[in-house]
Amino acid sequence: MIQQKKINVERILRVNRVGAWRIEIEDGKSPRFYADAVMDELLGIQGEISPEERFTFHRARVHPDDMQLFLEYSDKLSETKSEIVYRYIHPTFVRTLQWHKR
């Protein structure tokens, strides 16, 4: 008899340092960035934060030299699936991280 184990996806993502997130942008409303606890940790967010605050927090830490690229990518996302690599300035880590989205 084969014994099945319950898979804890959240634990797998945490161990592998993979966060889940989504951004919602609607006309007339502030952009909202939703993220799980792992993604918040990767972004350097500590404690509770609203989706609107998370969006602002993240946007403020995109490396200035990559901001134009990032904004162009953001516009492109509304049209089609795409990928970007940009530098992110983590509030507590000295090194710069790169994010990939597919």
N, C-alpha and C positions, 0 to 999 in steps of 0.2 A: 504494500500500500504506500502510495506517495503522500508525504505529509506536506501540506502547503503552509507557508509562513505568511503572515500578514505583513505587507510591505509598508513601511513608514516613509512615504515620499518626503515629508518635511525633514526627517532625519537625514535621508540621503542627500537632499539639497544642502542642508547645513554642513554636513561632513565635507562635501565637495565644494563648498563656498559658492553656491549658485543661488541667486535670489530671483524671485518672481516679481514682476512689476507690470504696470500698465499706466498709460497717460491718457486722460480724457480732455479734449478741447472742444468746447461748444461756444457758438457765438453768444456774446453777452454775458458770459460767465468766466471766472478766473480758471486757468488751466489747473487740472488736478492730477497728481502723481500718486498712485496707489502702489504700495510695496509691502512685501512680507517682512518679517523680522530679520531674515538673513540679508535681504537687500538693504534694509535700513542700516544694518551693521556695516555692510560693505561701503555704503555712502558716508558713514561716520555719524549717523544720526543716533542720538541717545534720548531715550524717553519718548513720550507721546508727541506726535506732531500731526497736524491736519494735512490732507492731501494737497491743499493749496500752499501751505508752508513748505512741504516736501519739494514741490515743484520749484519754488523760489530758492530753497536751500541748494538743490542740485544745480540749477541754472547758474547760481552765483559762483559755483566751483568748477565750471567748465574752463579749461585753460584759456586765457584771453587770446592767444594766438590761434586757437581752434574754434573760436566763437562763430565766425562767419560760416565755416564748414558745418558746424553744429546746427545753425539756423537754417541753412540750405537743406540739410538732412531732415530737419523737423518738418519743413514744408513738403518735402518729397514723400514723407511717410503717409501723408493724407492721400497721396495719389497711388502709391504702389509699395510693395514690400521692398525694403532696401537694407543696406548694411553700412555701418560707419565705424570708424576707429577714431577716438578723440581722447585727449588727455583730461584727466579729472584730478583736481587738487583736493585730496582728502584732508579734512580738518586736523587729523592727529598723526597721520603717517607722513613722513618726509618724502617718500618716493611718490611718483605719479603713476596712477593706474590707467590701464586702457580697457575700454568696454567694447564688446562686440555685440551687435544685435542682428539677428537674421529673421 
